Amino acid sequence: PQNKAWNHLTLQVQRTSDGHLLFQSITLNGNTATLNYSESPTSTGWYGITINYQMDGNASQQGYSVWLDNLNFNYW
């Protein structure tokens, strides 16, 4: 990711006919890596969608700020 700049991240994921999640690719700032990684979803009694975001610190755990802007979630 670019420091002190906007970063654009895209994940391509699809649900397969047998109910698995197929993580096809990840794109960061125009650079795409193919994943083709399949995972079984965990069971839950809750029906909905969540989007999780994780920030990890550096070796010194210095503070920094992150802004999430123009988030799009497409479902079809």
N, C-alpha and C positions, 0 to 999 in steps of 0.2 A: 504493500500500500504506500501511497505517496504521503509524506509527512506534511502537515499543515496545508492540505489540499483536499478537494473533493475526490472520493474514490467511488467507482461504480462497480457493484458486485451483482452478478446474475447467477442463480442456480437453476439448472434444468432438471426437473424431477417429474417422473410420471408414476402413476399407480398401474401395475401390470394386471393382466386378466386374472392372475391367481392371488391378487391382493397384496403383493409386495411393493415396496417403494424402490424404483430404479433411479438412482442419482446418475444422470447422464453426463453432465459437465458442469464446470464452474468457470466463470469468466470474471476476471478482475482487470479493470481498466483496459479492456479490449484484448487481453491475453487469455485464451481459452485452454483449459486442460480437460481432457476426456477422463471421466471417472468410470462409468459403466459399473457401478457398485450397487448391488441389490441388498435390501435389508427388510426383514419382516417387521411390520409395525407392532408396537406393544399393545397389549389389551388394556382397555379402559372402559369405564361406564359413562364417560363424558363424550359428547359429540360436539365437535367444533374444530376450529383451526387455531393454532398458535404459531407465532413466529418468534424464535429465540435468537438473541444476539449476545455474544460473549466478548468481553474486552479482557485481554490479558496484559499484565504489566511487564515492564522490562526487568532486568536483574536487580535494579535498585528500587523497584516499585515506585517510581516517580509518578506524580499525578499528571493527568492530561484530560482533555475534553474531547468528546465525540458528539457530533450532531447527526441524526438520522433524518434525512429530508427526502421528500418525493418518493416514498415507499409505495411500490405497486405490488399487489398480489393478484395473479391471474389464475382463474380456475375454469376449466372447461371439461 
